[in-house]
Amino acid sequence: MRFIGNKELIISDIKNLFEKLDLLDKELTLFDAFCGTGAVSDSLKDSFNTVSNDMLKWCTIYTRGRVCANKCTFEKLAFDPILFLNTNNNIIKGFFYRNYSPAESERMYFTIENAGRIDYFREVIENWKIDNLITDDEYAYLLACLLESVSVVSNTAGVYGAFLKHWDSRALKPIEFKRVPAKDVQPKNTEFSNSRLEDIISDIECDILYLDPPYTQNQYGTQYHLLETLILNDNPSLSKITGSRPTTSMRSDWSKNYKSHILFDKILAKTKAKYVVFSYSKDGFMSKSFIEASMKRYGKPETFVCKKLNYKKYTNFKSKEDNEHFEYLFYIEKKLVDHINYESPLNYIGSKSKMASFIKTNMPQGFNKFIDAFGGGFNVGININTDHVLYNDLNHFVCGLVESFKITDTYQYILYLKKIIKKFELQAKNAESYNKLRDYYNSFPIAKRDPKLLYSLILYGFNQQIRFNGNHDFNNPVGMRWFNDKVLEKMISFSRVIKEKNVSFESKNYEELIGEIDNFTFTYLDPPYMLTNGSYNDGKRGFLGWNSITENKLFNFVDCLSLQQKPFMISYVLEHKGDYNLPLDKWVTKRGYNVLNVDPILGNNRKEILITNYNAGYFQNKEEFSEIRNHL
């Protein structure tokens, strides 16, 4: 069977990887999520329990026929169906005869005789199934044999998007009903599915996920429409020239740039598999750097493997051999869900992305609301699993930016960014194009400035920072960064999670949130620091600065929370570059609050601390939370 991207030539590399990882013959279940023509499922069917899936019905049937070939004894039929079908010359003037041969159309997919034979084969197999003379596996096997036989005499260049205008010599040969190639072993437990992967990924119980999605804009439903019609046997309405069945339902988002990136993130996040193996081409939509960033987001970085494999690209008489064509084979062992950390696509000064896991570890359990009072880039709140997360930041530009990732369709957001980048010809270090966009953004009244336009600007600014002047005009100069694939990965994963969570947004002074805080609310505060300086706390950007007066107000605010027996955590810096915050030290000591020192590596090489009014792990559940809160 000729099939675009089939893995027959690299199956030994895939098996060697599994052998090296010591995963073979361990009674594990392999989920072959894009099974295609079943090369992987068939080759590994005696080493794993297998679940084989494809959105195209003919692929699922073909794979099942190969995988289950050794289970097909045709006991009820009581004769060899292959021999029977090849020892007569019967034809039926059916759907293929009328529509895919010159008998009653101008289409030249098959000769008249071969098309009639195909209709005969298909009807006989169907009748055997209706009469309960063959099992489901035997039915799939015979249909797989039919697909194999059809591919040998089709008058095409290898796919079925169109037929050749002159007869190829092989198409003129009489069709022979051939046995589908299959590994001559008994399979372990098998399951088969005909669904879009993104619709079922959360439900499939498996140990290993093997991914081999489409790489380019080629739509397999269009290229193989004829085989789908042969298997479905549903006599569909056809297009006039190529005779294609309606392909809308067969169109895959994996064959669309950026939609494939979004789906890849979702699959890695939602699979139940412990191990993920991924085949991809260097010619595909997703870059190696994007794939690596995504897999390390959800997997243990130390387990990451990327192998470069030489791979002979499928060619036909219209295409030329690409000697540099190769495929990547990726592997990762997944992290536990609680260990996955999401990062904001905003490069926010004082970001807590490295500290997020440490912060989570030292938070109490049992609350149902989390308030990120100085939300900033939202690196902490995005990683908190609770019923409700309230994001707040006094800087309404930043608040609007973070909210834009929740309310805007991610694919449309990316297209918008690409449109702006192209329109203004944005490039790293190109001040002229950057300043044009900056002037364009600042020309709008503040209330009408689109956060997506601001994000486009930030991506090409100095260190991708967010900086305004006293008139609230964006004034960060051009930088050396751009919208690269690592930023794209952060944006996609962050956008998915923020859409899934119950997040609300406020842009207030944190003190105004007091009414939002009940006994089952946890308040996290990451204010500006007295000992460090950023564009959000120097008081020169049209927003409030941070000084000893505002710091004392913060102390009073959290003291009130303690008096009301409500837990809080503050991120702060006690010492920086030889300076020591003595008022902070005295306040913490006087109140008896807990201080946790943060590893400098996690704290951006600063002596960060966490201040809390509880012992980590003190609250175990809501009931205990309620019973012991008086002991704070």
N, C-alpha and C positions, 0 to 999 in steps of 0.2 A: 504494500500500500504506500503510494507516494503521498506524503503529508508534510506540510510546511512545519519545520521546527521539531520534527519527531526526534526522539532521544535514542534511537537505535545505536548511533555511533558513539555515544558517551555513556551508555549504561554501565560499562565496566568501570568507568571513573566514579560513577555514583555508588556502585556496589563496593568498590574499594574504600570509599569514604566511610560507608557504614561499617565495613570490616575494621577499619582503623579505629573507629569510635567504639568498637565492641558492642554494636547494636544488633547484629545479625543473630537469628535463632534464639531470641530471648522472650518469645511469645508477646512481642510488642505489636501494636497496630499501626500500620502505615496508611495515612490518608493521602492518596494520589489525587490532588484537588483539581487538576486540569489533565485528565488522563489521556486525552487525545486518542491515539491509536494503541494505547495500552502498553507501550514499550517497558515502562517502569513497573507497572502492576504485574505484567506477565513475567518479567524477569525475576521479580522478588517475591512471587506468590508462595514460594515454599520456604521463605525466610521470615515473612511477616504475615500476620492477619492483615487483610487489605480492605480499604474502603476506596472505591474508585468513583470519581465524579467528573462529569463534564456537562456544560449547559446545552451542548448539542446531543440530541438523542442518538444519532448514528454513532458518535464516538463512544457513548456509554455502552451501546449494544456491541460494537466491534471489540471493545476492551473485554466485556463480559464473555464474548465468544472465545477470545484467546485465553483468558484466565481459567475458564471452566472447560476447556477443550477435553481434558483427560477425564472429566466427570460424565462426558456424553457417551452413553452406551447404546442409545436408541433401542432399548429393550422393548418398549411398547410397539415401536414401528416394525421391529423384527426384520429389518433389512438395512443395508447400507444406503443412506439417502444420497450420498455423493455419487456412488456408482449408478443408482437409479436415475438421477437427473442427467447424467452424462450418456446414458444408453438410449436416449430418444431424441427426436428433433422437433418436439412439440413447440409451438409458439402460440401466444395469445395476443390479439390486437387490442392491447390495453393502453394504460396511461402513457407508458414510456414509448410504446409503438407510435401512438398518435402525436406525442408532443416532443420527443427527443430524437426522432429519426425523420428522414425525408418522406416517410410514408404519407403523412397528412400535414406536415409543416416544412418549413425551410431550414429547420435546425439539424445540425449534423453532429450531434454528440455520439450517436451510434448508427451503425448500418441498420437497415430495416429488419434484417433477419436477427441481428443481435438484440435489438430493442424488443422484438417479439419474444425472444427467448428470456430476456430479463423479466418481462411481465409474467411469463409462464413460471419461472422459478419462484417469483414473489408470491404468486397465487397458491402454488402447491404448498409452500412452506406455511403460509397463513392457514390454509385448510387443515394441514396436519395439526397446527396449534389449536384451532377451533374444535377439532375432533378429539382433542386430548390425546393425541398419539405421540406427542413430544413434550418434554418438560420445558420449563422456562429457560433453563441453561441450554438445552438442546436447540430451542427456538433461537436464542441469541447466537449460538454457535453457527447455525445454518445461515442466519442473516449476515453474520460476519464473513462467512464464506462467500456469500453473494456479493458483498461489498468488495471483497478481494478480487473476485472474478470480474466485476464491472470495471475496476480500476485498470485492468490489463488491456481492455479493448476500447476504452474511452478515447474519443477523437478530440483530445484537449492537450494543452501544454503542461498538464500536471495538476491543475486545479479546474474547477468547473464554473468559473466566472464567465467563461465564454467558450465556444467550440471553435475548432480550426475550420478555415474556409475550404481547405483541401483535405482529402482523406490521408491520414497517416497510415503507413503500411500495417502497423500493428492493429489499427482499428478495423481493418478489413478482414482480420482473421476471425474465424468462428469462435464464439465465446465458449469457454470451458468452465464448468463449475469446479472451482479450486478449493482445496482445504486452506483455511486461514493458518498462517504460521503461528505456532505456539510452543512454549517450553514444555517438554515432555515430562512433567512431574505433576503430582497431585497438589492442588493449592491448599493452604490452610483456610481458615474462615474468611469468607468473602462477603462484601456488601457492595451495592451499586446504587448510584444516585444520579439523577438528571436534573441539576439545579444550578442556579448562579451561586458561586461560592460565597459571595458576600451575604446571601440570604440564609445560608445554613451553617456558616463557620462556627457560630456559638453553640450549635447543637451536636456537632460531630465529636464523639468520644474517640480519641486517638492519642498515641504516644509521639508519633512523628508526623509532621506535616511536610509533604513534598509539593513545592510550587513550581509550575512551569507555565506561566501565563503567556498570552500573546505579548509580543515585544513591540510591534509597530502598528500602523493604522490598518493593516490588513484585517478585514472582518471575516472570520472563519465561516460565519453563517452565509455570507455572500459567496465566498470561494468554494464552499462545499454544499450549496443549496440542493443540488441534485441528489446527493447521498442522503440528505435529511428527508427529502420527499420520498425516496425509495424506502426508507425505514418506517416513516410515519404512515405511508400508504393511504394518504388522506385526500388525494386528487385535488390539490389546491388550485386556486386561480394563479395564472402565470403571467409574467411580464412578456411583452410582445417579442422582443428580440432575443434575449438570452434564455427565456423560459424560466426565469427564477421565480420561486415561491416568494411570498412576502417575507422580508427579512428583518422587519423592525423588531420583532420579538427575539430575534437571534443576535441582535447587535450587542456587543460587549463594550463596557466602559474601560476595560483593560486595553483596548485598542485606541484609546484617546489619551493624548498627552495631558499630564497633570491629573486627570481622573484616575489614571493607573497609579500615580503616586498616592492619592487619597485612599484608594482601595488597599494598596499594599500596607499602609499604616493601620487600617482597620483590621485587616486579616491578622497581622502580627499581634495586635492588641487583643483580639477576641478568640483566637484559637485556644483550645484546651491542650494542645500538644506541648510536650516538654521540650522537644527538639524540632527545629525548623531547617529544612534543606531547600535551597532556592536556586533554580537554573535561570540564567538570564544572559542575553546577548549584549555585546558591546554596542550593537546597533540599536538597542532598545531605547524607549523613552526615558527610563530611569538611569541616572548615572551611577557609576560605582560608588562615588562618595555619598550620594543620597541613600543608596541601599545599605551601605555600611553604617551610616548614622542611624537609620531606622532600625536595623537589626540590633545595634548596640543599645538603642533606647529600650528595647524590650528583652534583650538577652544579656547574658553575662559577658562583658567585653573580653575577658580572658579566654573564652571558649570560641571566639569568632574565628572562622576560617574562610579564606577566599582563594579558590584555585582557578587558575587561568587554563582553559582547555582549548586545544586546537580542534576546530570543528568545521567540516566541509559543508559549506552553505548550499542549500538546495538551489539549483539553477535550471533554467530551461533555455531554449534556443534564442530567447530574446534577452537573456541576462548574461552577465560576464562574471567569471569567477573572481572572488575577492580573496586574494591570498592572505590578507590580514584578518580575515574573519575568525573570531574566537568567541567562546562562551565563558561566563563565570559560573562557578559552582560555589555557593555560599552556604555556611552552616553556622548556627548559633544554638546554644542551650538557653532556654528562656529563664528569665528571672521569676521569682514569685511575684504575684500581682502587687503586693504591698511594697515591694522593693523597686518598682518602676517609678521613675521620677520624670515629670514633665517640665519643660523649660519654656519660659516666655519668649516669643519672637522679638521682644523689645530688649535692646541692650541697655538696661536701666542701671544707673549708678547705684551701687550698694545692693545689687541683686543678691537674693538669698537662694539662688538656684542650687549652689553647692551645699547649702545648709539645710535644705528642705527636709531631707530624710532625717537628719539629726533633730530638727525641730519636731517632726512627727513622732519620733521615738520618745521624746520627752514631754509629750502632751498627755493630759488625762483622757480617759475613755468615758463614754456615756453621754456626751453632749450631742444635741441634734442641730445646733446652729454654730457656725464659725464666722466670726467677724474679722476680716482683714482690714484693720482700721487705717493703715497707711499702705494701701494696696500696691502702689507702684507698678512694677511689671507683672505682678500677680504670681510670682514664682512659688509662694507658699500656699495661698488659697487654692490654687489649681490642683494641688496634690492632697488636699484634705477630703476624706470620704465622710460626708455627713449629709443630713437631709437638706440643709440650706447653707449656702455660703453667701455672705454679704461682702461685696467688694466696695471699698471706699477710698477715694483719693481726692484731696482738696484741689489738685490740678485737674480741671475738667477736660483739658486736652488729653491727658493721660487716661482718664476714666473713659472718655469716648473711644480712644484707641483700643483699649482692652475690650470694651463692649462690642466694638466692631467685629471682633473675631467670633463673637457669639451670634450676632444677629445677621451676619452676611454669609451666604452660601460660600463654602471654601473654594470651590472651583471657580465661581464667579469672581471672588476676591482675587484669585491668582490671575485670571484673565484681565481684570482691571489693572493690576500692577504691571503686567506685561504690556498692556496698551499704553499706559503712561510712560513706561521706560522707553518704548519705541517712539512714541510721539515726541518726547523731549530729548531723545537720543542720549539717555543717561548712561554714563560710564564712570568707572572709578577714576578719581582725580580730574575729571573734566568739569572745571569750575564754570565754564560758560553755560553749558546745558543745565547744570545743577542750579545755577543762580536764576535762570529763566523759570524753572519750576518753582523755586522758592518765592520769587516775585509773584508768580501766578497764584500760589497758595495764599500769600499775604494780601493779595488784592481783594479777597473775599471778606465780607463782614464776618466777625468772629462766629456769630451764630450759624453761618452758612458754610463754614469750613468743613469739608468732608474728611473724616478720620482716615479713610482709605488713601486720600491724596496726601495727607500728612505722613502716613506710613511709607508711601512711595518715596517721599522726600527724605525721610529718616534713613532709609536703606543706603543712600548714597552720601550721607553727611558724615562729618568727622566722628569716627568711632561709633557711628550710628546712634549718637546721643540725641536727647530731646531737650532743646534749649530755646527759650524765648527771651525777648527783651521786655522792658517795662511796659511797652504798649501791646504786649502779647503777640508780637510778630516773631515768627520763627527766624532765628538768626545763627543757627549752627553753620559753620563753613563746610565746604565740600571735603570729602574724605577719600580714603583709599579702599573702602569696602563697597560691596555691591550685593545684589540679590542673588546670593550663591545657593548651592544645593543644601548646605547645612542649615542656612536660615530657612529655606523652604521646608526642610524636615521639621524644624521646630514649629513653624507656623501651622503645618498640617496636623501634627499630633496635638498641639495646644488647642487648635480650633475644634478638633473632634471632641476633646475632653470637655472643653468649656461649654459646648453645645449639649453634651450629655448631662452635665451637672445642673442642679437648680441654683443658679447664680443670679443675684440681683445686684444692682449698681447704684451707688450714691456718690455724690461729689460734695462733701460737707466737711466742715471742721470736725475732727474726730469726737470732740466733746458733745456734739449734737446727736451722737449715736447712743447716748445713755439710755434713751427710751427703747432701743432695740435689744437691750441686753437683759435677758431673764435668767433664771437659775439654771437653765440647761443650755446656756450660751457660753462658748469659749471665745475670749477676746485676745487677739494677737495684735501687738503694736510694734511696728518697725519704723520709729520716727527718725527724722534727721538727727545726726549726732553732733554734740557740742564740740567734739575734738576733730571732726572732719568737715570738709566743705564740698558741696555739690551745687549744681545749678538749681536745685529745688530748695536750698536752705540759706542762700546768701542774701535773700531779701531784695534782689535786684531784677527779678524776672516777672514782676507783676503779681507775685504771690507772697504770702507771709514768710518771713525768714525764721530762723531758729536761734534762740539765745537763752540766757539763764532764766528769763521770765517765762518763756514758753516751756522750758524744761520743768520748771516748778509747777506749771499748770498740769503737765503730764503726770508728775508725781501725785498731785492732788486727785487727779482723775482716777488713777489706778488705786489710790488709797480708798476712794469711795467705793470702788468695786469690791475691795476686800471687806469693807464695813458691811456691804450687802451680801457678803459670802459668795462672791462670783469669781471664778478663776480667770487669771490672765497670764500672758507671757509677753515680755518685752525683749526685743533684740537691741543691744546697745554696745557701745565701746567704752571701756573703763580707762584704757591707757592707749595712747597713740603717739608714736614718734617722740617719746620722752615726756609728753604731757599726761597728766593724771587728773581724772575727773573726781576731785575730792568731795564735792557736794553729793554726787551720785553715790559714792561709797558710804558716806555718812547716812544718807537716807535709807539705803538698802540695809545697813547694819541696824539702824534704829527700828525699822519695821520688822526685822527678822525675816526678810524675804530670802528665798533660795537663789543662789547664783551658780550657774553652770558655765564652765569655761568651754569655749568652742575651739576645736583644733584649728590652728592658724591656716592650714591648707583649705579648710572649709570656709573660713572667714575672710577669704581674699587677702591672706597674709596680714590680717589685723587681729588684735586681741579682742575678738568679739565675745560677748557673754550673753546668756539668756537669764532673765530675771523672772521668777515665778512666785506666786503666793500659795503653792501647793507642792507636794512631793510628787515627782514623776510616777505615774502609775497609781496614784492615790485613789482615783475614782475608777471603779471597774465596770459599772453599769449604771443605768439611770436610777434604779432603786437605791443602790448604795450611795450614788451621788446625792440623792435627796436626804438620806438618813444621816450622812456624816458631814454635810456641808457646814453645820454649826461648829465643827471642830477646826475649821480653817484658821 
